[in-house]
Structures are given as C-alpha cells and as structure tokens.
Amino acid sequence: MNNPPHFKGFSPIGLSEEKLPVIINFEEYEAIRLSDFEFHGHVGAAQIMGVSRPTYTRIYESARRKVAEAFVQGRTIVFEGGKVYFDSEWYSCNSCGCWFNHIEKDQKIENCTLCGSTYIEQYSDDSQKLFAKDCCVCPECGYEKLHLPGAPCKIEFCPNCNCHLVHKGAPTSEGMEKQ
C-alpha cells in the first residue's frame, strides 16, 4: 500500500455510549481511496492493488458496507490489518489470502478480519512463511509456479498431472471438510 492513513480512525461526535468499533482493513481503506478519492475504475484500481477485478470489487463493497454501518449506527471506525508492519501479531487467512495484524495481544483472534473465515494462521517475526513467495501449487504432485497477481491460480494447469493449480496455503476440499 502506497498511502496508508496517517491516523488510526474516526469517532462520531456527540454520542455518550461506546459501541464496538467498525474495523476497516488497510486493503479496504486503499480500495475506497483509489475509487472514491482518486476516481479510478475497478479495473485500474485492481491493477494498482495487484489483485483481480472481482477481488477488488469484494474488498471495495466490504469497505463501503462498513462505512455505511459506522455512519448509520454511530460507531467508531478503526483502521487495522493488511500488508503493513506493526508491532503486533500477524495472521494470514488461508481462505481469502488477507494478511492482518492483531494489536490487542490479550484478546484471542478467531476470524479473518476481511472474510470472517476461521481458517487463519498466526505468524511470528522469524517465520519463513511470512517471506515465502506467492505461489500456485499442484494439489496432486506439489509442482509450484510463481503466482501472477490478478490471475486466479485455478486457471493454471500442472504440466506434470494436468490438474488445476491452487493458491499455496489455500484450503483444499479435504481441509475445508475438516472445519
């Protein structure tokens, strides 16, 4: 992300009762900034963010829904998560690929802040996976290919098995059945 917010969030004026904040991930902030502030279309904004157009649209819709929820319900907006380093615990969602951090170390995190999936992993600063290359992998033989941003892995085929590739770390049908 090129332009992270220079503040932690927004708070409604004139409300005495505190409500749970609405969490907006940095990816969602960036989607709103690109489309609503810089006036990029979804295709151009998706290219800037290095994601597919459908993925961008899902991120953008989620962000706008959260902003509307905060406005209508008078809730605070807090920015957190994304591919930005903070002194906090890092998590990766194996369902949607979102990276997010968790500042409140005394509270357990159980869901992805973007898609709500429980298929998340915690990483430490010395974790090799945090720095691993983004790959498409064959679920049958393990063949790996560098992932092209904006192109889903499932359109690629393994040259050895002729199987559809999956995003490395994404849940397989067997993994999803166990949940």
C-alpha positions as a printed NumPy array, in Angstrom:
array([[  0.   ,   0.   ,   0.   ],
       [  1.438,   3.342,  -1.049],
       [ -0.691,   5.701,   1.033],
       [ -1.696,   4.295,   4.421],
       [ -3.882,   6.525,   6.583],
       [ -1.98 ,   8.932,   8.838],
       [ -4.488,   8.376,  11.64 ],
       [ -5.999,   5.396,  13.454],
       [ -9.66 ,   6.014,  12.654],
       [-12.717,   8.228,  13.147],
       [-15.113,   8.693,  16.022],
       [-18.678,  10.066,  15.965],
       [-19.269,  13.33 ,  17.809],
       [-21.968,  13.716,  20.453],
       [-22.591,  10.106,  21.484],
       [-22.205,   9.194,  25.142],
       [-22.418,   5.405,  24.856],
       [-19.465,   3.494,  23.476],
       [-20.201,   0.84 ,  20.863],
       [-17.868,  -1.714,  19.341],
       [-15.813,  -0.102,  16.573],
       [-16.104,  -0.978,  12.898],
       [-12.752,  -2.384,  11.733],
       [-11.665,  -1.346,   8.237],
       [ -8.641,  -3.201,   6.881],
       [ -5.947,  -1.28 ,   5.039],
       [ -6.92 ,  -3.076,   1.83 ],
       [-10.451,  -1.713,   2.26 ],
       [ -9.136,   1.771,   3.023],
       [ -6.981,   1.602,  -0.106],
       [ -9.958,   0.496,  -2.239],
       [-12.026,   3.485,  -1.072],
       [ -9.074,   5.832,  -1.564],
       [ -8.451,   4.605,  -5.11 ],
       [-12.079,   4.616,  -6.293],
       [-13.748,   7.391,  -4.298],
       [-10.837,   9.809,  -3.799],
       [ -8.63 ,   9.251,  -6.851],
       [-11.56 ,   8.221,  -9.125],
       [-10.01 ,   5.045, -10.544],
       [-12.371,   2.47 , -12.04 ],
       [-12.416,  -1.03 , -10.606],
       [-10.123,  -2.437, -13.309],
       [ -7.479,   0.27 , -12.832],
       [ -7.695,   0.156,  -9.032],
       [ -7.392,  -3.647,  -9.075],
       [ -4.221,  -3.363, -11.168],
       [ -2.757,  -0.783,  -8.772],
       [ -3.51 ,  -3.068,  -5.796],
       [ -2.22 ,  -6.161,  -7.637],
       [ -5.461,  -8.145,  -7.281],
       [ -8.09 ,  -9.405,  -9.699],
       [-11.04 ,  -7.147, -10.534],
       [-13.557,  -9.425,  -8.757],
       [-11.347,  -9.466,  -5.643],
       [-11.062,  -5.682,  -5.758],
       [-14.848,  -5.366,  -6.065],
       [-15.368,  -7.597,  -2.999],
       [-12.867,  -5.545,  -0.97 ],
       [-14.451,  -2.263,  -2.105],
       [-18.007,  -3.446,  -1.364],
       [-16.972,  -4.636,   2.106],
       [-15.355,  -1.264,   2.845],
       [-18.393,   0.747,   1.734],
       [-20.724,  -1.504,   3.748],
       [-18.591,  -0.945,   6.858],
       [-18.502,   2.837,   6.372],
       [-22.297,   2.87 ,   5.981],
       [-22.671,   0.727,   9.111],
       [-20.492,   3.129,  11.118],
       [-22.409,   6.191,   9.874],
       [-25.89 ,   4.754,  10.414],
       [-25.146,   3.191,  13.815],
       [-22.859,   5.969,  15.093],
       [-19.885,   3.664,  15.554],
       [-16.177,   4.474,  15.595],
       [-14.107,   3.422,  12.563],
       [-10.698,   1.879,  13.287],
       [ -8.092,   1.098,  10.607],
       [ -6.011,  -2.046,  11.026],
       [ -4.68 ,  -5.086,   9.21 ],
       [ -3.159,  -5.519,   5.794],
       [  0.315,  -5.865,   4.331],
       [  1.863,  -3.253,   6.638],
       [  4.262,  -3.949,   9.505],
       [  3.174,  -3.078,  13.022],
       [  4.489,  -4.177,  16.388],
       [  1.755,  -6.757,  16.807],
       [  0.815, -10.316,  15.993],
       [  0.437, -11.195,  12.297],
       [ -2.18 , -13.509,  10.839],
       [ -2.885, -14.81 ,   7.353],
       [ -6.248, -16.028,   6.091],
       [ -5.94 , -19.204,   4.056],
       [ -9.399, -18.636,   2.565],
       [ -9.08 , -15.15 ,   1.052],
       [ -5.31 , -14.518,   1.323],
       [ -5.704, -11.412,   3.529],
       [ -2.828, -10.548,   5.888],
       [ -3.781,  -8.698,   9.037],
       [ -2.329,  -7.812,  12.393],
       [ -3.797,  -8.033,  15.87 ],
       [ -2.863,  -5.248,  18.257],
       [ -4.74 ,  -6.429,  21.378],
       [ -2.498,  -9.351,  22.318],
       [ -4.613, -10.153,  25.376],
       [ -7.646, -10.927,  23.159],
       [ -7.768, -14.108,  21.089],
       [ -8.411, -13.691,  17.365],
       [-10.529, -16.384,  15.755],
       [-11.67 , -14.962,  12.399],
       [-10.229, -13.226,   9.355],
       [-10.988,  -9.507,   9.574],
       [-11.825,  -9.387,   5.853],
       [-13.891, -12.504,   5.072],
       [-14.684, -13.871,   8.546],
       [-13.129, -17.301,   7.86 ],
       [-11.77 , -19.303,  10.781],
       [ -9.065, -20.797,   8.531],
       [ -6.314, -18.42 ,   9.739],
       [ -2.689, -18.88 ,  10.783],
       [ -0.549, -16.824,  13.142],
       [  2.995, -15.918,  12.122],
       [  5.986, -14.767,  14.113],
       [  8.736, -12.363,  13.028],
       [ 11.082, -15.25 ,  12.334],
       [  8.531, -17.274,  10.388],
       [  9.807, -18.253,   6.952],
       [  6.261, -18.422,   5.607],
       [  5.851, -14.669,   6.094],
       [  8.537, -14.114,   3.5  ],
       [  7.653, -17.008,   1.202],
       [  6.945, -16.229,  -2.44 ],
       [  3.335, -16.115,  -3.542],
       [  2.852, -19.403,  -5.43 ],
       [  0.331, -21.549,  -7.241],
       [  0.763, -25.232,  -6.37 ],
       [ -0.5  , -28.558,  -7.718],
       [ -2.515, -30.385,  -5.026],
       [ -1.526, -33.752,  -6.554],
       [  2.254, -33.622,  -7.112],
       [  3.36 , -30.395,  -5.389],
       [  4.567, -28.603,  -8.544],
       [  4.911, -24.855,  -7.804],
       [  4.685, -21.852, -10.083],
       [  5.068, -18.164,  -9.188],
       [  1.605, -16.599,  -8.788],
       [  0.701, -13.788, -11.178],
       [ -1.216, -11.014,  -9.319],
       [ -4.744, -10.622, -10.634],
       [ -4.849, -14.101, -12.225],
       [ -6.517, -16.877, -10.207],
       [ -4.374, -19.993,  -9.756],
       [ -7.267, -22.243, -10.801],
       [ -6.884, -21.171, -14.448],
       [ -3.362, -22.658, -14.472],
       [ -2.662, -26.362, -15.097],
       [  0.139, -28.527, -13.716],
       [  2.485, -29.591, -16.552],
       [  3.01 , -32.954, -14.8  ],
       [ -0.541, -34.013, -13.795],
       [ -2.713, -31.649, -15.836],
       [ -4.572, -30.727, -12.595],
       [ -5.817, -27.231, -11.803],
       [ -3.396, -25.37 ,  -9.532],
       [ -4.463, -23.837,  -6.187],
       [ -3.042, -20.881,  -4.272],
       [ -0.311, -22.08 ,  -1.894],
       [ -1.747, -22.186,   1.607],
       [ -5.356, -22.106,   0.373],
       [ -7.649, -24.739,   1.862],
       [ -8.205, -27.855,  -0.219],
       [-11.584, -29.565,  -0.303],
       [-10.259, -32.051,   2.286],
       [ -9.13 , -29.217,   4.593],
       [-12.461, -27.444,   4.29 ],
       [-14.376, -30.63 ,   5.182],
       [-12.44 , -30.879,   8.455],
       [-13.646, -27.441,   9.563]])
